[in-house]
Amino acid sequence: MTENKIPYKIYLTEDEMPRQWYNLRADMVNKPAPLLNPGTLQPMTAAELEGVFCAELVRQELDNDTPFFDIPQEIRDFYKMYRPAPLVRAYCLEEKLQTPAKIYYKFEGNNTSGSHKLNSAIAQAYYAKEQGLKGVTTETGAGQWGTALSMACGYLGLDCKVFMVKCSYEQKPFRREVMRVHGASVTPSPSEETQVGRKILAEFPGTTGSLGCAISEAVEVAVSTPGYRYVLGSVLNQVLLHQSIIGLESKIALDKYGVKPDIIIGCAGGGSNLGGLIAPFMGEKLRGEADYRFIAVEPASCPSFTRGEYRYDFCDTGMVCPLAKMYTLGSSFIPSADHAGGLRFHGMSSILSQLYADGYLEAQAVRQTDVFAAAEEFARVEGILPAPESSHAILAAMNEAKKCKETGEEKTILFGLTGTGYFDLVAYEKFHNGEMTNNIPTDAEIAASLAKLPKVD
């Protein structure tokens, strides 16, 4: 089709929506390294993992070979409340930047949770319900995952216990209240409610918390409470599987108009958004069917890809969870209280880490103030106030578009707009008032944390 026939927003019909999730691992020659038992340092078995996670989710977590998993009809019906999500051609941003680049973004904020997290939340809650469980526990950083899970649990009649990173609990009180609207209990982490929380508070008095801390607390409550399991909103293989709905929809929409992106960009904290967006495109690259440039964008305050090491590490600060081989800053690393709370995890998805190590993916670390400047420029021309996490991808996409202006190249750029920033106005206020700073860890701070990594051959 000709250029002027591509609409501002491309929606799929109900019949065009994906009926299966795509398992990227099936096309990876080098599979992600297995999770290790923290006691024996041997690969975790399904039986061991089922003490923490739902049985079906364990099956999905460990499957490296099945390319597609059917999406249950009940989940597809729930998806219809907010999916398909629009793929937007950013004509106004292109005009503002005066770039020959063509910019598209997949907008995942059209639901009450305000983000892409609901794609996996409903799946994990569904499998918990099918198993006959009473409830689930989890952690949340910026609150998007906690909000999404509370919605899914409220819909299915499950109890939901959320441990929210303390700095986000204080910065984002309204997102906390949305969780409570849907029936969840929300506790600032680290807390006095768990053994690991009390231990962390004793060792780090006054800490603002981290995702690693909150994970430890949520896992402790799950394994000690009959009828409960733990669920996680990022990092795990199963989560990237569910989030592949983002990339699958994006590819179907682009294919309808004969559009092939040159560059695909996503923010990177634990990996759920980026992994979901790139999944089918990366599959094509791995199979030798097409080539793309993939860019992961992380905060300079928590730079696991760009300054971490590819090692086995605990996924939680309390060191009670399995060990994962990933790019990590060390489970004891507690990042500064920056406003992109969803990107404040010390490690990265094992899938994305393996792809990065194999050279299929590149990474950039960007400063908080630059991120918010890009977010405001985007909001003024595209009419959406973006979440701080998403704005990392916006900044990188704008930078690539500006390079096209300099070179005259007409590249096509796709990025993930993971959600809205209407619960993040305290952060925007601090940016406007000149109170926002760029907190970048020193080499010595990172080295001290990495020195505590477990010794795994």
N, C-alpha and C positions, 0 to 999 in steps of 0.2 A: 504493500500500500504506500501511497505517497505520504510525505511528511505531514501535510495539513489534515490528513484523515485520522491521525492518532489523537484520541480525545484526551482531555485533561485527566480524567479518571477512568481507568479500565476496570470493569467489574466482570467477574465470571458469572455465568448462569449456574443455577443449582445443579444442573446435569454435568457441568464442567468441573465442579469441585472434586478434589482428590478423594478417593475412597480408601486409599492406603497411605501409610507413612513410609518413607524411604529410609533404609538403614545404610548409611554411607559406608560403614565398616565392610560391607559385603564387597565393595570395589577397591578397598585398600589392600595393597600388597603387603605392606608392613602394618599389621593390626595393632591397635592400642595395647599397651602392656596390661597384664591382668592386675586386678586389685589384690593386695596381699593381706593376709591375716596379721594383725599387729603383734600377736603373740608368737606365732610360728614362722612368720615371714614367707609362708607358702601361699599359692594362689587361693583365693576365697572360693569355697564351694557354694553351690546353690543352697544347700541346707544351712550353711553358716549365715549367708546373707538373708535368708528368710526369717531369721530372728529379728531383723531390723526392718526389712522392706517387705512389701506385698509379694506373694509368690509369682504372679504374672509379670510384675515389674522386674523381678529378678531374672526371669526367663528372657525378657527383652534386654536387660542389662548385659547378659553374658553371651548373647547371640552375635557372633561375628560374621555369619555367613548368609543369613536369610535376607534377601534384598528388600522385600516389602512385607509389611504387617498390615492386615486388614484393620481399618478403623471401625470399631463396633458401632452399630446403628444408633445406639443411645448417645454416643459421643458425637456422631455426625449430626444428630438432631439438635444437640446443645450448640454445636458450632454454628448452626443456622441462625442463632440469635445475633451473631456479630460477624459471621463470615459468609461469603468471601470478603476479605479485607481489600480495600482499593489499592491498586497500583497507580501512582500519580506521576504524570509527566510534569516536572517542575518548570513550566514555561516562564513563570514570573521570575524565578530565581535565575534562570538562564539569561533573561533579559537584563536583570539587575547586574549580573556579573559580566555581561557583554562577551559571553563565551560561545565558541562554536560547538562546545560539548553539549550532548543531549543528556539530561539528568532525570532519572526516575527514582522514586522512593516508594517502598512498600510500607503503608501506614497501618500499624497494629494497635492504634489507640481507640478504636471504635467500640469500646465496652467499658463498663463501670470501673473495672480494675485499672483501666488506662494504659494497658500494655499487652505485650505478646504472651505474658506468663499464663494467661488463662488456657492457652492451647494445651499445655501439659498438666495444669492443675486439674482440669476436668477429667483427664485421662487417669491420673493417679488416684483421684478421689473415686472414680468409677470402679477401678480395680479393687480398692479398699472395700467399697460397698459390696462388690461381688464376692469378696472373701468373707463377708459377714463380720467385719470389724466394727468396733464402736466409734473409733475416731483415729485421727492422725496428729502428729506433731511436726513442726517445721521451724525453720528460721527465716528471717527476712531482713534484707539490708535497707534499701530505700522504702520498702513497704509494698512494692508492686506484686511480688510473689505472694506475700502474706494476704494481700487484698484478693488476689485471684483465687488462692486456695480457700479462703473463707467463703467466697462466692460459690465455688464448686461444692464445698462441704455443706453449706446452707441449702443449696439446691437439692442435694442428695440425702440430707438428714444425718450427716456425720458430725461428730464433735471435732473441733479444730483448736489446737493449742499452738500459739505462735510466740516465738522468742524473737523480738525485734532488736537489732543493734541499737545500743543506747543512744548514740548521737542522732540516729535517724528517728528514734522514738521521740526525742525532744525537738528535732528540727521539723518533723512532719506529723504533727498531732492529728491533722484531719484525715490523713491516710489511715492512721491508727483507728480512728473512729469509724471509718468505712468498714474495717474488719469487724468491729464490734457490732455494727448494724447487721452484718450477716451471721452473727452468733459466735464469733471466735473470741477466745481469751487472748490477750496480748500482754506480754511481759517484757520489760526492758532487759537487755542482756549486756554484760553478765549480771546475774541476779543472785539473791540469797536462797532461791528455791531449789537449787541443785547442788550436789557436792562439787561438781566441776566449776560451777559459777562462783561458789564461795572461795574455792582455791584460787581462781583467777583474780578475784577481787582482793584477796590477801596478798597476792604477788604483785598486782598492778593496781594499787589504790587510785581511785579517781579515773580509771580507764574509760574511754569513750566506747569501748567494745569493738568487735569485728565480726565478720561473718563466721570466721573460724570459731570464735567463742560461742556464738549463738547456735551453731551446728552441734557443738558438744553438749550444750544444755538440752536441745531438742532430742538428741539421740538418747541421752540418759533417761529422760522422762518416757520416751517410747518403749525402751527395753525393760523398764521397771513398772510399767502400767499394763495390766492384762487387757487384751482387746485393742491395743494401739500399735501402729507402725509409724515409722519415720518416713517422710517424703521430702524431696529436695527439688528446688526450682531451677537448678543449673548444673553444670559440670558433668553429671552422670550421662552415660551413653543413652539410657532410656529417655532422658529429657531431650537430648538432641534429636532422637528419633521422633518424638511427638512434635517438636518444633519444625521438623522438615516440611510441615504443612505451609510454612511461610514461603520457603523457596519453591515448593511445588506449584503453589498458586502463582507466584511471580513468573515462573518459567512458562506456564500455560498462557498467562496474559501476554507476555512478550512474544511468544510464538504466534499468537493470533495475528499480530501485526508485523511479523517478520523481523523483529528487533532482537539483536544479539548484543548483550553488554560486553564491553571490553574490560571494565573494572567493576568489581563488586566489593562493597565496603560495609563493615559492621562494627559496632562498638564491642569491646571484649572485656568481660569481667571474669565470669566462670565459663562462658561460651555458648549459652543457650540460644541467644538471638543470632549471633554470627554463624554458629553451626547450623541452625535451622535455615537461615537465608541462603547460605552457599551450597547446601547439601546436593541438590540435583545438578547444579553447575559443576561442582567439584567432582561429582560422579562422572560427568562427561569428560572432564580433564583426565581423571584417573584411567578411564577406558580408552583414551586417545581419540575421542570423538570431537573435541573442541578444546580451545585454549582460552583461559581467562586469567586476569590478574586479581588476586584476592588480597585485601588489606584489612588487618585487624587493628583497631584503634583503642588503646588503653590509656588510663590516666597516668601522668608522670608521677603521681603520688603513690601508685600501686602498680609498678611496671613489671609484672611477672614474665611476660614474653621478652621484653627488651633488656631486662637487667637480671632476670632470674636464671636459675639453672634447671636443666632437664634431669630431674632426679626423682626417686621415690620419696614421698613425703606424706605426712598425715593430712587429711582433708580438714581437720579441725584442730583448734588450739589446745583442747583438752587431751588430744592424742588417744581417743577412744574409738575412732572410726578406722576403717581399712586404710591402708596406704595405697596411693595412686602414683603412677609415674607421670609426671607433668612438669611443665615449666612452673617453678615455684620460687617464692621469696622466703620460704620457711614458714611453718605453721605458727611459729611464735611471733611472726611479723604482724604488728598492729598498725595499719596505715593511719594517716592523719584523718581528721573528721571532715573530709571533703564532701561536697554536696551530691556527687554521683554515687550514692550509697550502694547501688546495685553493682558497682564495679570495684568494690573494696574487698575482694577475695584474694588471698595470698597465692592461689594457684590457678591453673587453667585446665579445661577439659582435656582428658587423655587423648581423645580423638584429634582435637585441634593441635595439641602439643606434638603428636606424632606427625601430623601433616606439616607443621612448622619445622620440625626437625628434618623432615624429608625435602624441604624446600618448595612445597606447594603453596605456601602462605607466607606473606610478609607482615610485619608489625610496625606500628608507630606509637610513640608515647607523646601525649600532648598535655599542655598546661590548662589548669582549670579556668583561668581568666580568658584565655583564647577560646575555650569551648563556649563560654557564656556569651562572648562577643559574637561568635558565629550563630549561636542560638537566636539571639535578638535580630540579627540581620535576616535570618531565615523566617522568623515569625512575622516580620514586617512585610515581607513580600509573598509568603505562602499561606499566611492566615492560620497557622497552627503554632501554639506555644509548645515547644518540644521539651521532653524530659531531659535532665542533665546527661543521663547515660546516652540517649540517642544523639545528643548534640556532639558527642565525640565523632560519630560517623558523619554528621553534617559538616563539621570543620574539615575533615579529611576530603570529603566530596567537593567542597568548595575550593580547597587548595588544588585538587586535581583539575577542576574546571578552569581555574586561573592559569594553570600550566598550559592547558589547551589554548587559551587566549594568547599566550606568549608564543606558542609554537605554530598555531593555526590548525592543529590537529582536531578532527571532529570525532572524538572518542565518545562512546556511550557509557555512562556511569549509572550504576544501580546501588542504592544504599538502603539500609533498614532504619526506618523511623519507628522505634520500638514502642513509643508511647508518648503521652502528653505530660506537660509540666505544671499543671494547674495546682497540684499539691506541693509544688516546689517553689512557691513564691517567696518563701523566706530566703532561699538561695538567690533568687533574682534581686530581692531587696538588698542583700549584702553586696551583690555585684554593682547595683546602681549607686549605693552609698560609698563605694570605694573601700569596703571593708573585707573584700574577698582577697585571699592571698594564695600563692602557689607553694604548696608544701611538698617538696621533693626530697625523698630520703637520701642520705649521704651514702657513699660507698661503704663507709665503716658500719653504718646501721644495717645495711643489707648483708654485709659480710658476717656480722655478729649473729644475725638470724640464720643465715645459711650454715653457719658453723654448727648449729644445733640439729641439722637434718639427721635422720636415722641412718645408720650404716647398713646399707643393703647392697649386696654384690650384684 
